[in-house]
């Protein structure tokens, strides 16, 4: 059974940094063949894509609101994908979710990790 687990959230002051981790387990597929995306959902708002890394790793995507502040990366051997977040603002406060896409018919979400940025 495929499992996706996020970690690394917490409380940070505005201007601070955090690094989130997303671990994929329960599959023999390499994350190199997966699309892994980081999403976030703030209270009262829709879930939005923050960053994604596509199969092969050479193609990355970022939401305009986080470009130049967030970096997505991965460790293939560990089957982990990371979201490094810098210069955080209160507007970045949300539950952050990781989604692993093995193929178009198989998407797996984690349970989410809370990021709170105080002003």
PEDA-V376004 format. One record per run of one state. SS is the DSSP state (~ for helix, > for strand, _ for the rest). FROM is the first residue (numbers start at 0). TO is the last residue. Records with the same first field share a line. If there is no record, write none. Layout:
SS = FROM-TO + FROM-TO
//
This chain:
_ = 0-1 + 7-8 + 13-16 + 25-29 + 33-33 + 41-46 + 53-58 + 62-68 + 75-78 + 85-88 + 92-92 + 103-104 + 109-111 + 118-118
> = 2-6 + 9-12 + 17-24 + 34-40 + 47-52 + 59-61 + 69-74 + 79-84 + 93-102 + 105-108 + 112-117
~ = 30-32 + 89-91
//
